[in-house]
Each structure stands twice: as C-alpha cells, then as structure tokens.
Amino acid sequence: MATDYDAPRKTEEDLNEDSIEALKTRRSDKPAAVVDDDEADLAEGYELPGADLSGEELLVRVMPAQADEFTCASCFLVRHRSQIAREKDGLTYCRDCVG
C-alpha cells in the first residue's frame, strides 16, 4: 500500500475523535445475526484416533514404481531417478536423506 508522506498528519485529538465516532456508530448498529450451525454437522468430517474404519473403502489406484523411479532405502518414498544421491550395497538413497 502506498503512503502519501505529503498528506497532513492527524493529531492525537483527531485520532481520538475518529475512534469515538466509530464507536458511536457501531453502538447504534444492530448486532449481526448469529450463525446457528448444528454441532453434529460440524463433527462429521472429523475422525477420532482409533476409530473403526473397517467399513470404509479406499478409492486409490496404486501403481508400481516406473522405470525412471526408485524407492529410497531411508525414507521409503518413490522418487525420480534424478533425485538419487548415493547407491551403496544395492540400496539407493535420495538427496533429502543424504543431504
């Protein structure tokens, strides 16, 4: 936000008057309507730790690692071959784990 340094500055008295006027107008305003949300609707999206999820079905398609990918031996994430930092004893490590 640009600041106009040539504009006249307000004194403390002017600032106090502005804030008193603002308070007066707010006091005369009627309070806003209260939002009435049903607590049960809000709680539907939350899963508690240890909840029984045996009836849930996952809709995720799992693909095997591609020819240009590897699985890091430290973090076990599948990464692109350009992320290889070190190969030792047949194990491959990514840049994040080595660095």
C-alpha positions in Angstrom: 0.0 0.0 0.0 1.4 3.4 -1.0 1.9 6.1 1.7 1.4 9.7 0.9 4.1 11.5 3.0 2.9 14.9 1.9 -0.6 14.5 3.3 -1.3 16.3 6.6 -1.0 14.1 9.6 -3.7 13.7 12.2 -3.0 14.7 15.8 -3.8 12.5 18.8 -7.0 14.5 19.3 -8.2 13.9 15.8 -7.5 10.2 16.1 -9.4 10.0 19.4 -12.4 11.8 17.8 -12.4 9.4 14.9 -12.4 6.4 17.2 -15.1 7.8 19.4 -17.3 8.5 16.4 -16.6 5.0 15.1 -17.6 3.5 18.5 -20.9 5.5 18.5 -21.8 4.3 15.0 -21.0 0.7 16.0 -23.1 1.0 19.1 -26.2 2.1 17.1 -25.7 -0.7 14.6 -27.8 -3.8 15.4 -25.8 -7.0 16.1 -25.4 -9.3 13.2 -27.5 -12.5 13.0 -26.0 -15.4 14.9 -24.9 -18.3 12.7 -26.6 -21.5 14.1 -24.5 -24.5 12.9 -25.5 -27.9 14.0 -22.7 -29.4 16.0 -23.4 -32.9 14.6 -22.8 -31.5 11.0 -19.5 -30.0 12.1 -18.3 -33.2 13.7 -19.0 -35.4 10.6 -15.7 -34.6 9.0 -13.5 -35.5 12.0 -12.1 -38.9 12.6 -11.1 -39.8 16.1 -7.8 -41.8 16.7 -8.6 -45.5 17.0 -11.9 -45.1 15.1 -13.2 -48.3 13.4 -12.6 -47.8 9.7 -13.2 -51.4 8.7 -16.3 -50.5 6.7 -14.5 -47.8 4.7 -13.4 -48.5 1.1 -10.4 -46.7 -0.4 -10.6 -45.4 -3.9 -6.9 -45.0 -4.7 -5.2 -46.6 -7.7 -1.8 -47.9 -6.7 0.8 -48.1 -9.4 4.2 -49.9 -9.2 7.4 -47.8 -9.5 8.1 -46.8 -13.0 11.3 -47.4 -14.9 12.6 -43.9 -14.2 11.8 -44.1 -10.4 13.4 -45.6 -7.4 12.4 -46.2 -3.7 14.7 -44.5 -1.2 16.1 -47.0 1.3 15.9 -44.5 4.1 12.5 -42.6 3.8 10.9 -45.3 1.5 9.4 -42.6 -0.8 9.2 -43.3 -4.5 11.3 -40.6 -6.3 12.5 -39.8 -9.8 16.0 -41.1 -10.7 17.3 -37.5 -10.8 17.0 -37.5 -7.0 19.5 -40.3 -6.5 22.3 -39.1 -4.2 24.0 -42.4 -3.3 23.9 -46.0 -4.1 25.6 -48.3 -1.6 25.3 -52.1 -1.3 22.4 -52.2 -3.7 20.5 -49.6 -1.7 19.6 -46.3 -3.2 19.2 -43.1 -1.2 17.6 -39.8 -2.2 19.1 -36.3 -1.9 16.9 -35.4 1.1 18.1 -38.3 3.2 21.8 -38.0 2.3 21.9 -34.2 2.5 
